[in-house]
């Protein structure tokens, strides 16, 4: 599917079920939520390991992130909304950047260095944020969710969720390693590609990049709000 359609499926389509989950959160069963969370994080983590298409990687990452969103719905529903909002902002940043550069494969990201180095850095930074690497914004919901699980006497579940997050971080790090530290075979003899002026709008990308990577210092404020 086109990147724009994938962006809608992975962001806008999650708002309605998450809102329903928030509304019925007092009547949810914690055992069922734990089972769904483990299955989602493990499936999303293992499924994205051997993918070469960025859309498939982001689809499996979306499955894993829904596990984090689900497990905290009963304990602290406000964290469910916060986790979804941060995920949507980060995913929008990555999809808009990939759509701007017409990048759909890992190999295309490695060739993006020749076209636009800042855009490549934005892609890498956003992927690390999606993986939950501190001190980026994506670490915030995982940190708060793990803290809530430990406070509510679920340390075993917190350890399992933290270990499953390493799977997501691993395949994002693998993409970055393959794209930046290795060189794919290419028939192009030129070091740099000819630069054409962009006709697509880029106004939102700097704002979304800032939100998806630099909000961790605001965590105390968000804790008070939640």
C-alpha positions as CSV (number, residue, x, y, z in Angstrom):
1,X,0.0,0.0,0.0
2,X,1.2,3.6,-0.4
3,X,3.0,5.2,2.5
4,X,0.1,7.7,3.1
5,X,-2.4,4.8,3.5
6,X,0.0,3.0,5.8
7,X,0.3,6.2,7.9
8,X,-3.4,6.4,8.3
9,X,-3.7,2.7,9.2
10,X,-1.0,2.9,11.9
11,X,-2.1,6.2,13.4
12,X,-5.7,7.4,12.8
13,X,-7.2,3.9,12.9
14,X,-5.9,3.4,16.5
15,X,-7.7,6.3,18.0
16,X,-11.2,4.7,18.0
17,X,-10.2,1.4,19.7
18,X,-8.0,3.1,22.2
19,X,-10.8,5.5,23.1
20,X,-13.1,2.5,23.6
21,X,-10.5,0.8,25.7
22,X,-10.2,4.0,27.8
23,X,-13.9,4.2,28.4
24,X,-14.3,0.5,29.5
25,X,-11.0,0.5,31.5
26,X,-12.6,0.0,34.9
27,X,-14.2,-3.3,33.9
28,X,-11.2,-4.8,32.2
29,X,-9.6,-8.1,33.3
30,X,-5.9,-7.6,34.2
31,X,-5.0,-11.3,33.3
32,X,-6.4,-10.9,29.8
33,X,-4.6,-7.5,29.4
34,X,-1.3,-9.1,30.4
35,X,-1.8,-12.0,27.9
36,X,-2.6,-9.6,25.1
37,X,0.4,-7.4,26.0
38,X,2.9,-10.2,26.0
39,X,1.6,-11.6,22.7
40,X,1.6,-8.2,21.1
41,X,5.1,-7.2,22.2
42,X,6.6,-10.6,21.4
43,X,4.9,-10.9,18.0
44,X,5.8,-7.4,17.0
45,X,9.4,-7.8,18.2
46,X,10.1,-11.2,16.5
47,X,8.1,-10.4,13.4
48,X,10.1,-7.3,12.5
49,X,13.5,-8.9,12.8
50,X,13.9,-10.2,9.2
51,X,11.9,-7.6,7.3
52,X,13.4,-5.4,4.5
53,X,10.3,-3.3,3.7
54,X,10.0,-0.3,6.0
55,X,6.2,-0.6,5.9
56,X,6.3,-4.1,7.3
57,X,8.8,-3.1,10.0
58,X,6.5,-0.2,11.1
59,X,3.5,-2.6,11.0
60,X,5.2,-5.0,13.4
61,X,6.4,-2.1,15.5
62,X,2.8,-0.9,15.7
63,X,1.7,-4.3,17.1
64,X,4.4,-4.2,19.7
65,X,3.5,-0.6,20.8
66,X,-0.2,-1.6,21.2
67,X,1.0,-4.2,23.8
68,X,2.4,-1.3,25.8
69,X,-0.8,0.7,25.4
70,X,-3.0,-2.2,26.4
71,X,-1.2,-3.4,29.6
72,X,-1.5,-0.1,31.4
73,X,-5.2,0.5,30.5
74,X,-6.5,-0.8,33.8
75,X,-3.8,0.6,36.1
76,X,-3.6,4.1,34.7
77,X,-5.8,4.8,31.6
78,X,-4.2,8.3,31.2
79,X,-0.9,6.6,30.4
80,X,-2.7,4.7,27.6
81,X,-3.6,8.0,26.0
82,X,-0.2,9.5,26.5
83,X,1.5,6.4,25.0
84,X,-0.8,6.5,22.0
85,X,-0.2,10.3,21.4
86,X,3.6,9.9,21.6
87,X,3.4,6.9,19.3
88,X,1.3,8.7,16.8
89,X,3.6,11.8,16.7
90,X,6.7,9.6,16.2
91,X,5.1,7.5,13.5
92,X,3.8,10.5,11.7
93,X,7.3,12.0,11.7
94,X,8.8,8.8,10.2
95,X,6.1,8.3,7.6
96,X,6.2,11.9,6.4
97,X,10.0,11.7,6.1
98,X,9.8,8.4,4.2
99,X,7.1,9.7,2.0
100,X,9.0,12.9,1.2
101,X,12.0,10.9,0.2
102,X,10.0,8.1,-1.5
103,X,11.8,5.5,0.7
104,X,10.2,2.1,1.2
105,X,13.1,-0.3,1.7
106,X,16.1,-0.4,3.9
107,X,18.3,-0.2,0.8
108,X,16.7,3.0,-0.1
109,X,17.6,4.5,3.3
110,X,21.3,3.7,2.7
111,X,21.0,5.6,-0.7
112,X,19.3,8.5,1.0
113,X,22.7,9.7,2.4
114,X,23.5,10.9,-1.1
115,X,20.3,12.9,-1.5
116,X,19.7,14.4,1.9
117,X,21.9,13.8,5.0
118,X,19.6,15.8,7.4
119,X,16.6,13.7,6.3
120,X,18.5,10.5,6.9
121,X,19.4,11.7,10.4
122,X,15.8,12.5,11.1
123,X,14.8,8.9,10.0
124,X,17.5,7.4,12.3
125,X,16.6,9.6,15.2
126,X,12.9,8.8,14.9
127,X,13.5,5.1,14.7
128,X,15.6,5.2,17.9
129,X,12.7,7.1,19.6
130,X,10.2,4.5,18.4
131,X,12.6,1.8,19.8
132,X,12.4,3.6,23.2
133,X,16.1,4.6,23.5
134,X,16.7,7.2,26.2
135,X,17.0,10.2,26.3
136,X,14.5,10.4,23.4
137,X,10.7,11.0,23.7
138,X,9.8,7.3,22.9
139,X,11.5,6.3,26.2
140,X,9.0,8.3,28.3
141,X,5.9,6.1,28.0
142,X,7.9,2.9,28.5
143,X,9.5,4.4,31.6
144,X,6.2,5.5,33.1
145,X,4.5,2.2,32.3
146,X,7.3,0.1,33.8
147,X,7.2,2.4,36.9
148,X,3.4,1.9,37.3
149,X,3.7,-1.9,36.9
150,X,6.4,-2.0,39.6
151,X,4.3,0.2,41.9
152,X,1.3,-2.1,41.5
153,X,3.3,-5.2,42.4
154,X,3.9,-6.5,38.9
155,X,7.7,-6.6,38.7
156,X,7.8,-9.8,36.7
157,X,5.6,-8.3,34.0
158,X,7.7,-5.1,34.0
159,X,10.9,-7.2,33.3
160,X,9.1,-9.1,30.5
161,X,8.0,-5.9,28.9
162,X,11.4,-4.3,29.2
163,X,13.1,-7.4,27.6
164,X,10.5,-7.4,24.8
165,X,11.3,-3.7,24.1
166,X,14.9,-4.7,23.3
167,X,13.6,-6.7,20.3
168,X,12.1,-3.5,18.8
169,X,15.2,-1.5,19.6
170,X,17.4,-4.3,18.0
171,X,15.7,-4.3,14.6
172,X,15.8,-0.5,14.5
173,X,19.5,-0.6,15.4
174,X,20.0,-3.2,12.7
175,X,18.4,-0.9,10.1
176,X,20.6,1.9,11.2
177,X,23.7,-0.2,11.1
178,X,22.9,-1.7,7.6
179,X,22.0,1.8,6.3
180,X,24.9,3.7,7.6
181,X,27.9,1.4,8.2
182,X,27.5,-1.0,5.3
183,X,27.3,-0.2,1.5
184,X,24.8,-2.0,-0.7
185,X,26.0,-2.9,-4.2
186,X,25.1,-0.2,-6.7
187,X,25.6,0.6,-10.3
188,X,25.8,4.3,-9.7
189,X,29.3,5.6,-10.2
190,X,28.6,9.1,-8.8
191,X,29.1,9.8,-5.2
192,X,26.2,12.3,-5.0
193,X,22.9,12.3,-6.8
194,X,21.5,15.3,-8.6
195,X,19.4,17.4,-6.3
196,X,15.9,18.3,-7.5
197,X,13.8,20.9,-5.7
198,X,11.1,19.3,-3.5
199,X,7.5,19.8,-4.5
200,X,6.1,18.1,-1.3
201,X,5.5,20.2,1.8
202,X,8.0,19.8,4.7
203,X,6.6,22.3,7.2
204,X,5.5,19.8,9.8
205,X,8.6,17.6,9.7
206,X,10.8,19.8,11.9
207,X,8.0,20.3,14.5
208,X,7.2,16.6,14.6
209,X,10.9,15.7,14.8
210,X,11.3,18.0,17.8
211,X,8.2,16.5,19.5
212,X,9.2,12.9,18.8
213,X,12.8,13.3,20.1
214,X,13.0,16.0,22.8
215,X,10.1,15.8,25.2
216,X,11.7,13.6,27.8
217,X,12.7,16.6,30.0
218,X,8.9,17.4,30.3
219,X,8.2,14.1,31.9
220,X,7.6,15.6,35.4
221,X,4.9,17.9,34.0
222,X,3.2,15.1,32.2
223,X,3.3,12.9,35.3
224,X,1.4,15.7,37.2
225,X,-1.1,15.9,34.3
226,X,-1.7,12.2,34.3
